[in-house]
Amino acid sequence: MELRFGMLGGGNKAFIGNVHRHGALMDDLAVLKAGCFTRDAEKNLETGRNWHIYDESRIYPDYKVMAEKESQRDDGIQFVVIATPNISHYEIAKCFMEHDIHVMCDKPLAFNLEQGEELERIAKKRNLLFGLTYTYTGYAVIRQMREMIEKGEIGDILHVTAEYPQDWVIASLVQKKSDQALWRFDPKIIGISLCTGDIGTHLEQLIAQSTGLELKRVLARFDTYPGELPLETNTTVLLDFGNAVSGTLWASQIAIGYECGVKIRVFGTKGSLEWCHDQAGLLKFTRNNEPTQHLSANREYLYEESIRMSRLPAGHPEGYFEAFGNIYHAFCEHLLARLTGRTPESYTYPTVADGVKGLRFVKACVESNAQGNVWKDIEPLDKTN
């Protein structure tokens, strides 16, 4: 059985839209049947044809028409991929869920926390799957890290530190051009945060998915490239997970010399783990007072969950597209199991609840910075959801 899906956004040669498409198609669990890829009618049709939508009546002018028409078809889409700017995520996701169509959405979940919480309520009420593509959680050795921590191989966690330096913002401002979407600079489109919301949330989810820790409160300091932008381009955050577990998070878009320097280190009472995006197939593992080991993806000594997520023989590098593919694979396996009445072999992917946590994290960081760098609690989950 193949799942049928549609896409919103991704036209005009947008980078992330094509990544979503490849991720969804990677394991032959789903096929693209419909879409609205751009507001430009000619380019919309061109993109649909290029992406092998042979029934051009299913290349739609807008998302409302698409949701309505697809929900009425016997062979309509079973989930939709949202790859549009932040400001439109809420209205699109809400519309498709109200037509009982499952959702996979690019992060962030929504423009603000209130919208995110409403999407979570709708998904629960209508019993719909809702996934978020926090890319770096999809690497196989990140799952290995989680399994090792859960099995006590580094003891009790003492401290976590994560960083994501990149330089595209400062490079764009100096060169007076941007290789990435300029809408990211506009608070009316991106929301209350630039750096923290754009890449800091990747770190928040990377910590959560790799360690299982639940963030309790934050103390944030924002910096903005002088005189150029309305929102922060560098953020430094102290993290409190409770139970004497602390952490630090640094995200920067003005770190000259770095393109995608994601890194996480977890220190426990018996050992430590470290992962760097530059060597995504390796996990550094050190037991207390023992030599450091470097664990390679897809080796027999790893845990089953990590091996299951590996696609190539050990020593062959897997990357960004494969990480997206792993997130989509888990989402599709979950949906296929539900539709066929079976229990899936396994699935792990960020959900709408994780998206809400990301929005709470950003809100708390913004408030902490605005109030003079003070500790702010992450709002507790609404038990009425």
MARSEDO-619693 format. One record per residue: residue in one letter; x, y, z of N, C-alpha, C in turn. Coordinates in steps of 0.1 Angstrom, whole numbers, plus 5000, padded with zeros to 4 digits. Example, Ala and Ser with C-alpha at 12.3 -4.5 7.8 and 13.67 -1.06 7.14 Angstrom:
residues 2
A513249435078512349555078513249675078
S512849785071513749895071512950005079
//
This chain:
residues 385
M500849885000500050005000500950125000
E500550224991501250354990500350464995
L500950555003500150665008500150774997
R499050844996498950954987499051084995
F499951174990500151304996500151414987
G499951534992500051654985500951754991
M501351864984502251954989501752104988
L502052184998501852324998503252394998
G503552474988504852544988505852454980
G507052504980508152434974508452474959
G507552554953507752604940508752714940
N508952774928509952884927511352834930
K511652704929512952644931513352654946
A512352654955512652664969513452544974
F514452564981515352454986514552354995
I513852405005513352315015512152235010
G511452295000510252224994510752094987
N511752104980512251984973512851884982
V513451924994513951835004512751755010
H511651825013510451755018510051655007
R509951694995509451594984510351474984
H511651494984512551374983512451294996
G512251355007512151285020510951195020
A509851255015508551175015508651055005
L509351074994509350974984510450874986
M511350894995512650814996512450664997
D511450625005511350485008510150415001
D509650484991508450434983507250394991
L507050475002505850455010504750555007
A505150654999504150764995504450804981
V503350864975503450914961502751054961
L503451144954502851284953501751284943
K500551324947499451324938498751464936
A499051564944498451694943499351794949
G499051924946499752024952499352164948
C499852264955499752404952501152454956
F502052484946503452504949503852644949
T503052734943503352874943502152954939
R502053084942500953164938500953194923
D502153184917502353214903501753094895
A500653124888499853014881500752934872
E501553004864502352934854503452854861
K504152904871505152834877504552714886
N503352734891502652634898502452514889
L501952534878501652424868502952364864
E503952444861505252394857505852304868
T505852344880506352264891505652134892
G504252134892503552014892503851914881
R504051964869504451874858505851814861
N506751904865508151854867508151754878
W507251764888507251664899506251554897
H505851534884505151414879503751404884
I503051514886501651514888500951514874
Y500551394870500051384856498651434855
D497851424865496451484865496551624869
E496551714859496751854861495551924868
S494451854869493351904877493651904892
R494751834895495051824910496251914913
I496552004904497552114906496652244909
Y496552274922495452364926495952514927
P495052614926495352754927495652794941
D495052734951495252774965494952654974
Y495352664987495252554996493752515000
K492952625000491552595004490852514993
V491052544981490452464970491052324970
M492352314973492952184973492352094985
A492252154996491652075008490252025005
E489452114999488052084996487951974986
K488651994975488551904964489151764967
E490351764974490951634977490151554987
S489551624997488751555007487451495001
Q487051534989485851484983486151364973
R487451334971487851234961487951094969
D487550994962487750854968489250824969
D490050884959491450864959492250984964
G491651064972492251194977493451164985
I494251274988495451264995495151225010
Q496051155016495951105030496751195039
F497751265034498451365042498951475033
V499151595039499651705032501051755038
V501851795030503151855034503152005033
I503452075044503452215044504852265044
A505252335033506652385031506552535027
T505752605034505552755032506152835043
P506252965042506753055053505953035065
N506553075076506053055090504553105091
I504353225086503053285089501853205084
S502053125074500953055068500752905073
H501652865082501552725086500152695093
Y499752785102498552765110497352745102
E497052845093495852845085495752725076
I496952685070496952575061496752445069
A497452425080497352305087495852285093
K495352395098493952395103492952355093
C493152415081492152385070492252235066
F493452175065493452035061493051945072
M493351975084492851895095491351895096
E490752015093489252025093488651945082
H489451905072489051815062489551665064
D489951645077490451515081491551455073
I492551545070493751505063494951525072
H495751425074496951425083497951525077
V498851575086499751685083501251655086
M502051685077503551695080503951835076
C504551905086504852045085506252085087
D506752175079508152225082508052305095
K509152305103509152385115509352535112
P508752625120508052605132506652565130
L505952515140504652465139503652575135
A503852695140502952805138503652935140
F502953045137503453185139503653225153
N502753175162502853195176502353085185
L502453095198502152985207500652955207
E499853055206498353035207497852955194
Q498452985183498152905171498552765172
G499752745177500252615179499452525188
E499052585199498252515209496852475203
E496352565194495052525188495252415178
L496352415171496552305161496752175169
E497352175180497452055188496152005193
R495252095197493952055202493151995190
I493252055178492452005167492951865163
A494251845163494851715160494351605169
K494351635182493951545192492451515191
K491651615189490151595188489851515176
R490451535165490151465152491051335150
N491851315160492751185160493551185147
L494251295144495051305132496551305136
L497351245127498751255129499251385124
F500251435131500851575128502351565131
G503151565120504651555122505251695119
L506451715125507251825123508651785118
T509251855109510551815103511651895110
Y511951855123513151905129514351805124
T514951855114515851775106516851685114
Y517551755123518751685129518351575139
T517051565142516651455150516551325142
G516651335128516451225120517751145117
Y518851185122520051105120520150985128
A520650875123520650745129521350745143
V522550805143523250805156522650885167
I521750985163521051055173520050955181
R519550865173518650765180519550665188
Q520750645184521750565192522050635205
M522250765204522450845216521250825226
R520050835221518850825230518850685236
E519050585228519050445233520050425244
M521250475242522350465252522050535265
I521450655264521150725276519950655283
E518950605276517850535283518350405290
K519350345284519950225290521050245301
G521250375304522050415315523550405312
E523950405299525350385296526250505300
I525650625302526450735307526050775320
G525250695327524750725340523650835340
D523550905351522551015352523151145345
I522351205337522751325330523051445340
L524151505338524551625346524451755339
H524851755326524851875318524751845303
V524151935296523951925282524352055276
T525152055265525452175258525252155243
A524552255236524252235222524552375215
E525052365203525352485195524952475180
Y524652585174524352585160524852725154
P526152735151526652855145526552845129
Q526152955123526152965109526353115106
D526753145093527153285090526353345079
W525253285074524653335062523953475064
V523553505076522953635078523953755076
I525053735083526153845082526753845068
A526853735062527353735048526353805039
S525153775041524053845032524053995034
L524254035046524154185049525354255043
V526554185044527754255039527654255024
Q527154145018527154145003525854204997
K524954245006523654305002522854214993
K522954084996522153984989521953864998
S520953784995520753665003520553544994
D521153434997520953304991519753234997
Q519253285008518153225015516953325014
A515853285019514653365017514653495026
L514453615020514553735027513353755037
W512353675035511153685044511653645059
R512753575060513153545074513553665082
F513753785075514153905082512953985086
D511753945082510554025084509653965096
P509554045107508853995119507353965115
K506854035105505454015102505253875095
I506353815091506253685085506853575094
I507953605100508653505108508253495122
G507753615127507253615141508153695150
I508153655163508853735173510353715175
S510853615167512253575168512853535155
L514153575153514853525141515753405144
C516853435151517853325153517253215162
T516653255173516153155183515053075177
G514153135170513053065163513452985151
D514453035144514852965132515752845134
I516752865142517752755144517852715159
G517552805168517552765183516552655186
T515452655179514452555181514952415176
H515852415166516452285162517252225173
L517952315181518752265192517852215203
E516752295206515852255217515252115214
Q514952085201514351955198515451855197
L516651885193517751795193518051745207
I518051835216518251795230517151705235
A515951745233514751665237514751525231
Q514951515218514851385212516051295215
S517251355217518451265220518551235234
T517951305243518151285258516951245265
G515751285260514551265267514251365278
L515151465279514951565290513851665286
E513151715297512051805296512551935301
L512652045292513152175296512152245306
K512652295317511752355327511752515326
R512952565325513052715324514352755317
V514352885312515452935305515853075309
L517153115307517553245308518353285296
A517853385288518353405275518853545273
R519953555265520553685261520553695246
F519953795240519853815225520853925221
D521453905209522254015203521854025189
T521854155184521354185171522454255163
Y522654215150523654275142523354425141
P524254515145523954655148523354725136
G522254785139521654875129521054815117
E520954685116520554625103519154555104
L518954485115517754395115516954425128
P515654395127514754415139514754305149
L515354185145515254075154516754025157
E516853935167518153885171518853795160
T520153805160520953725151521953635159
N521853645172522753565181522053545194
T521953415199521253395211522053295220
T522153335233522853245243521853215254
V521653095257520553055266521152955277
L520852985289521052885300519852805301
L519952675303518852575304518752515317
D517552495322517352425335516352315332
F516752185334515952075332515352015345
G515652085356515252025369516151915373
N515951865386516751755391518251785390
A518651905391520051945391520751925377
V519951915367520451895353520452035346
S521652085342521752215336522152195321
G522152315314522552315300522852445295
T523452455283523652575276523352555261
L522852665255522452655241522952785235
W523652775224524152885216523752875201
A523052965196522652965182523053105176
S523753105165524153225159524153225144
Q523653335138523653345123524653455118
I525553485127526653585124528053525127
A528053385128529353325132530153295119
I530953395115531753385103532653255103
G532553185092533353065091532552935093
Y531352955097530452835100529252835091
E528952715085527852705076526652635083
C526952525090525952445096526552365108
G527152435118527952375128527152315140
V526152235137525352175148526152075156
K526152095169526852005178526051985191
I526151865197525551845210526451755218
R526651795231527451715241526551685253
V526551565257525851525269526751465279
F526851515291527751465302526951405313
G527351285316526651205327527651165338
T527151095348527951055359528850935356
K528650865345529450755341530150775328
G529850875320530450895307529851015300
S530151025287529651135279529451095264
L528651165257528351145243528451275236
E528951275224529051395216528751365201
W528051455195527651445181527851575174
C528451575162528651695154528151665140
H527451765134526851755121527851735110
D529051785112530151775102530551625100
Q530351545110530551405109529351325114
A528251335106526951295111526851145114
G527751065108527650925110528450875121
L529050965130529850925141529350975154
L529450895164529050925178530250905187
K530651015194531851005203531350965216
F531850855222531450795234532650775243
T532550835255533650815265533150775278
R533550665283533250625297534250685306
N533850705319534750775328536050695330
N537150765327538550715329538850605320
E538150605308538450505297538750575284
P539350505275539650565262538350605254
T538450715247537250755239537050655227
Q535750625224535350545213534550625203
H534750595190533950655180533050555173
L531750565176530750465171530250505157
S530350415148529950445134528550395131
A527850475123526450435119526450305112
N525350225115525050095108526149995111
R526749995123527549885127526749795136
E527049665136526349565144526349585159
Y527249665164527349685178526349795183
L525649865174524749965177523349905181
Y522549985186521149935190520249925177
E519349845178518449805167517749935161
E517350025169516650145164517550225156
S518850245159519750315152520050245138
I520250115139520550035127519350045117
R518150045122516950045114516950175106
M517450285111517350415105518550435095
S519550355095520650365086520350315072
R520750375062520450345048521550285040
L522850315044524050275036524950195045
P525850115039526750045047527650135055
A528150085066529050165075530150225067
G530550345070531550415063531150495051
H529950475047529450555036528550675042
P528950795039528250905046526750925042
E525950935052524550975050524351115055
G523351185049523251325052521851385054
Y521751505050520551585052519251525046
F519351485034518251425027517751295034
E518751215038518451085045517751115059
A518251225066517651255079516151295077
F515851375066514451405063513651275060
G514351185052513751065048513350975060
N514250975071513950905083512750955090
I512551085091511451145097510151105089
Y510251125076509051085068508750935069
H509850855069509650705070508850675082
A509250735094508550705106507050755106
F506850875100505550925099504650835090
C505150795079504450715069504150575075
E505150515082504950385088503750395099
H503750505106502750525116501350535110
L501250615099500050635092499550505085
L500450435079500150305072499650205082
A500250205094499850105104498450145109
R498150265110496750305115495750275104
L496050295091495050275081494850125078
T495850045081495749895079495449815092
G495249885103494949825115496049735121
R497249765119498349695125499249775134
T500149715141501049785149502349805141
P502849925140504049955133505249885139
E506249855131507449795137508149895147
S508150015143508750125151508550255144
Y508450355152508350495146508750595157
T509550695153509950805161510150925152
Y509351025155509451155148508851265156
P509251385154508751495162507251525158
T506451545168504951565166504551705169
V503251725167502651855170502951905185
A502951805194503251835208504751895209
D505651835201507051885201507052025195
G506252055185506152185179505652285189
V504752255197504252345208505352375218
K506052275222507152295231508252385225
G508452375212509352475205508852615206
L507552635204506952765205507052825219
R506852735229506952775243508452815246
F509352745241510752775243511052915237
V510652945225510953075219510353185227
K509053165231508353265238509053295252
A509453195259510153215271511553285269
C512253255259513553315256513353465253
V512353495245512053635241511753715253
E510853655262510453725274511653745284
S512553645285513753645293514653755289
N514853765276515753875271515154015273
A513854025270513154155271513154205286
Q513054115295512954155309514354155317
G515454165309516754185315517454065318
N517253955310517953835311517653765324
V516453735326515953665339515453525336
W515353445346514853305344513353315341
K512953235331511553235327511153085326
D510053055332509552915332508952885318
I509252765313508552715301507152675305
E506152735298504752715302504452575303
P503752525313503352385314502352345303
L502352225300501352175290499952195296
D499052245287497652265290496952125292
K496552085304496051955306494651935300
T494052045296492752035289492852005274
N494052005269494251985254493851845251
//
